[in-house]
Amino acid sequence: MKKIGSLLFSCILFCVLAAPAAAQELVVSAAASLTNAFNDIKAEFEQINPGVLVTPNYAASGALFRQIEQGAPVDVFASADLKWMNDMIAAGFVEENESVLFAQNTLVLAVSTASRVAISGVADLTGEQVRRIGVGTPATVPVGNYSKIALEGLGMWDVLQPKMIFAESVRQVLDYVQRGEVDAGLMYATDAAQGGERVQIVATLPLPEPVSYPIAPLKNSKQSEMGRKFIQFILSDQGQDILAGYGFSRPE
């Protein structure tokens, strides 16, 4: 009996030692416009960091903030504007000195290539032929806030507001344009590029400040060191090359 018990113990011990270690999970909440670039960054980062599993969560920056505010376990937060990162800092979720800019983008007006509505610039949006314009919800979606700032600067926000179809993310604006549910949409150049041949950029909208992306680890993260390592990878030449491949530019 002792011999059987000893063999059983040895077998259990071998199985425990031989079992693969649990993956070190890093939860990254990132702006919807970063989806494609961050999926590639995730793959590269996991490859050079065996045993690490990056779990991305993509949505509008405002929605991500609300999730974190309600207790969602997140290790790294990447926003499509400074407002929501500043709100994270003010709420005590992020240390101010941990936030760093890692990319910039451009606000554009885009249309479906299949559309029969003639739109060649922002001024055409006031025409009777344009009935629906896709815009992110300004209160929660950064691209919507950038759109409001740009159109207010052109004196067109109030005029165009009755035509606006508000979206919960920049990717939803892109979907509206691709499906022909709106005559035009305000989105980032990087998202318009994801539309391929179905989407055409007809104008770039001026902004007082460029579309900027900050990133930071969360204070209460149990993977803070790995989170900082992930951020450093994004700031590295390899990370920046991936972002550039999707149309993002380095911060000025």
For each residue, the residues with C-beta under 8 A, 3 or more apart:
1: 4 5
2: 5 6
3: 6 7
4: 1 7 8
5: 1 2 8 9
6: 2 3 9 10
7: 3 4 10 11
8: 4 5 11 12
9: 5 6 12 13
10: 6 7 13 14
11: 7 8 14 15
12: 8 9 15 16
13: 9 10 16 17
14: 10 11 17 18
15: 11 12 18 19
16: 12 13 19
17: 13 14
18: 14 15
19: 15 16
20:
21: 51
22:
23: 51 52 53
24: 51 52 53 223 226
25: 52 53 54 55 223
26: 52 53 54 55 75 76 223 226 227 230
27: 55 57 73 74 75 76 223
28: 38 42 54 55 56 57 74 75 76 77 78 230
29: 56 57 59 64 67 68 72 74 76 77 78
30: 34 35 38 56 57 58 64 76 77 78
31: 34 58 59 60 61 64 78 79 80 142 170 213
32: 35 58 59 60 80 169 170 171
33: 80 105 143 170 171 188 190 191
34: 30 31 37 38 58 78 80 213
35: 30 32 38 39 56 58 171
36: 39 40 194 246
37: 34 40 41 190 242 243 245 246 248
38: 28 30 34 35 41 42 56 58 78
39: 35 36 42 43 56
40: 36 37 43 44 242 245 246
41: 37 38 44 45 233 234 239 242 243
42: 28 38 39 45 46 54 56
43: 39 40 46 47
44: 40 41 47 48 233 238 239 242
45: 41 42 48 49 52 54 230 233
46: 42 43 49 50 52 53 54
47: 43 44 50
48: 44 45 233
49: 45 46 52 226 229
50: 46 47
51: 21 23 24
52: 23 24 25 26 45 46 49 226
53: 23 24 25 26 46
54: 25 26 28 42 45 46 230
55: 25 26 27 28
56: 28 29 30 35 38 39 42
57: 27 28 29 30 64 67 72 74
58: 30 31 32 34 35 38 171
59: 29 31 32 63 64 67 168 169
60: 31 32 63 64 80 136 137 140 141 142 168 169 170
61: 31 64 65 79 80 81 83 84 140 141 142
62: 65 66 84 139 140 141 142
63: 59 60 66 67 140 168 169
64: 29 30 31 57 59 60 61 67 68 74 77 79 84
65: 61 62 68 69 84 87 88
66: 62 63 69 70 140
67: 29 57 59 63 64 70 72 74
68: 29 64 65 71 72 74 77 88 93 218
69: 65 66 91 93
70: 66 67
71: 68
72: 29 57 67 68
73: 27
74: 27 28 29 57 64 67 68 77 218 221
75: 26 27 28 217 218 221 222 223 224 226 227
76: 26 27 28 29 30 215 216 217 218 221 227 230 231
77: 28 29 30 64 68 74 85 88 93 94 215 216 218
78: 28 29 30 31 34 38 102 213 214 215
79: 31 61 64 82 83 84 85 88 142 213 214 215
80: 31 32 33 34 60 61 84 105 142 143 170 188 211 213
81: 61 84 85 142 145 146 211 212 213
82: 79 85 86 212 214
83: 61 79 86 87 142 145
84: 61 62 64 65 79 80 81 87 88 142
85: 77 79 81 82 88 89 94 99 214 216
86: 82 83 89 90
87: 65 83 84 90 91
88: 65 68 77 79 84 85 91 93 94 216
89: 85 86 92 93 94 95 96 99
90: 86 87
91: 69 87 88
92: 89 219
93: 68 69 77 88 89 218 219 220
94: 77 85 88 89 98 99 216 217 218 219
95: 89 98 99 216 219
96: 89 99
97:
98: 94 95 216 217
99: 85 89 94 95 96 214 215 216
100: 214 215 216 231 235
101: 104 212 213 214 251
102: 78 213 214 215 231 234 235 239 240 243 251
103: 212 213 243 248 249 250 251
104: 101 210 211 212 213 248 249 250 251 252
105: 33 80 188 189 190 210 211 212 213 247 248 249
106: 188 189 204 210 211
107: 143 146 147 150 186 187 188 189 204 205 207 211
108: 186 187 188 189 192 201 202 203 204 205
109: 119 121 122 125 184 185 186 201 202 203 204 205
110: 174 177 184 185 186 187 192 195 199 200 201 202
111: 115 117 119 177 183 184 185 199 200 202
112: 115 177 178 180 198 199 200
113: 197 198 199 200
114: 180 198
115: 111 112 119 180 183
116:
117: 111 129 130 183 184
118: 124 129
119: 109 111 115 124 125 130 183 184 202
120: 124 202 203
121: 109 124 202 203
122: 109 125 151 154 156 203 205
123: 126
124: 118 119 120 121 127 130
125: 109 119 122 130 133 156 160 163 184
126: 123 130 156 159 160
127: 124 130
128:
129: 117 118 183
130: 117 119 124 125 126 127 133 163 183 184
131: 163 183
132: 163 164 165 181 182 183
133: 125 130 160 163 164 165 182 183 184 185 186
134: 164 165 167 172 173 176 177 181 182 184 185 186 187
135: 138 144 147 148 164 165 166 167 173 185 186
136: 60 141 142 143 144 145 147 166 167 168 169 170 172 173 186 187
137: 60 140 141 144 166 167 168
138: 135 141 144 145 147 148
139: 62 144 145
140: 60 61 62 63 66 137 144 168
141: 60 61 62 136 137 138 144 145 167 168 169 170
142: 31 60 61 62 79 80 81 83 84 136 145 146 170 211
143: 33 80 107 136 146 147 170 173 186 187 188 211
144: 135 136 137 138 139 140 141 147 148 166 167 186
145: 81 83 136 138 139 141 142 148 149
146: 81 107 142 143 149 150 186 207 211
147: 107 135 136 138 143 144 150 151 186 205
148: 135 138 144 145 151 152 157
149: 145 146 152 153 207 208
150: 107 146 147 153 154 186 205 206 207
151: 122 147 148 154 156 157 160 186 205
152: 148 149 155 156 157
153: 149 150 206 207 208
154: 122 150 151 205 206
155: 152 159
156: 122 125 126 151 152 159 160
157: 148 151 152 160 161
158: 161
159: 126 155 156
160: 125 126 133 151 156 157 163 164
161: 157 158 164
162:
163: 125 130 131 132 133 160
164: 132 133 134 135 160 161
165: 132 133 134 135 176 181 182
166: 135 136 137 144
167: 134 135 136 137 141 144 170 172 173 176
168: 59 60 63 136 137 140 141 172
169: 32 59 60 63 136 141 172 173
170: 31 32 33 60 80 136 141 142 143 167 173 174 187 188 191
171: 32 33 35 58 174 175 191
172: 134 136 167 168 169 175 176
173: 134 135 136 143 167 169 170 176 177 182 185 186 187 191
174: 110 170 171 177 178 185 187 191 192 194 195 199
175: 171 172 178 179 181
176: 134 165 167 172 173 179 181 182 185
177: 110 111 112 134 173 174 180 181 182 184 185 187 195 199
178: 112 174 175 195 198 199
179: 175 176
180: 112 114 115 177
181: 132 134 165 175 176 177
182: 132 133 134 165 173 176 177 185
183: 111 115 117 119 129 130 131 132 133
184: 109 110 111 117 119 125 130 133 134 177 202
185: 109 110 111 133 134 135 173 174 176 177 182
186: 107 108 109 110 133 134 135 136 143 144 146 147 150 151 173 205
187: 107 108 110 134 136 143 170 173 174 177 191 192
188: 33 80 105 106 107 108 143 170 191 192 211
189: 105 106 107 108 192 193 201 204 247
190: 33 37 105 193 194 246 247 248
191: 33 170 171 173 174 187 188 194 195
192: 108 110 174 187 188 189 195 199 200 201
193: 189 190 196 246 247
194: 36 174 190 191 199
195: 110 174 177 178 191 192 198 199
196: 193 199
197: 113
198: 112 113 114 178 195
199: 110 111 112 113 174 177 178 192 194 195 196
200: 110 111 112 113 192
201: 108 109 110 189 192 204
202: 108 109 110 111 119 120 121 184
203: 108 109 120 121 122
204: 106 107 108 109 189 201
205: 107 108 109 122 147 150 151 154 186
206: 150 153 154
207: 107 146 149 150 153 210 211
208: 149 153
209: 212
210: 104 105 106 207 252
211: 80 81 104 105 106 107 142 143 146 188 207
212: 81 82 101 103 104 105 209 251
213: 31 34 78 79 80 81 101 102 103 104 105 248
214: 78 79 82 85 99 100 101 102
215: 76 77 78 79 99 100 102 231 234
216: 76 77 85 88 94 95 98 99 100 231
217: 75 76 94 98 221 224 227 228 231
218: 68 74 75 76 77 93 94 221 224 227
219: 92 93 94 95
220: 93
221: 74 75 76 217 218 224 227
222: 75
223: 24 25 26 27 75 226 227
224: 75 217 218 221 227 228
225: 228 229
226: 24 26 49 52 75 223 229 230
227: 26 75 76 217 218 221 223 224 230 231
228: 217 224 225 231 232
229: 49 225 226 232 233
230: 26 28 45 54 76 226 227 233 234
231: 76 100 102 215 216 217 227 228 234 235
232: 228 229 235 236
233: 41 44 45 48 229 230 236 238 239
234: 41 102 215 230 231 239 240 243
235: 100 102 231 232 239 240
236: 232 233 239 240
237: 240 241
238: 44 233 241 242
239: 41 44 102 233 234 235 236 242 243
240: 102 234 235 236 237 243 244 250
241: 237 238 244 245
242: 37 40 41 44 238 239 245 246
243: 37 41 102 103 234 239 240 246 248
244: 240 241 247 248 249 250
245: 37 40 241 242
246: 36 37 40 190 193 242 243
247: 105 189 190 193 244
248: 37 103 104 105 190 213 243 244
249: 103 104 105 244
250: 103 104 240 244
251: 101 102 103 104 212
252: 104 210
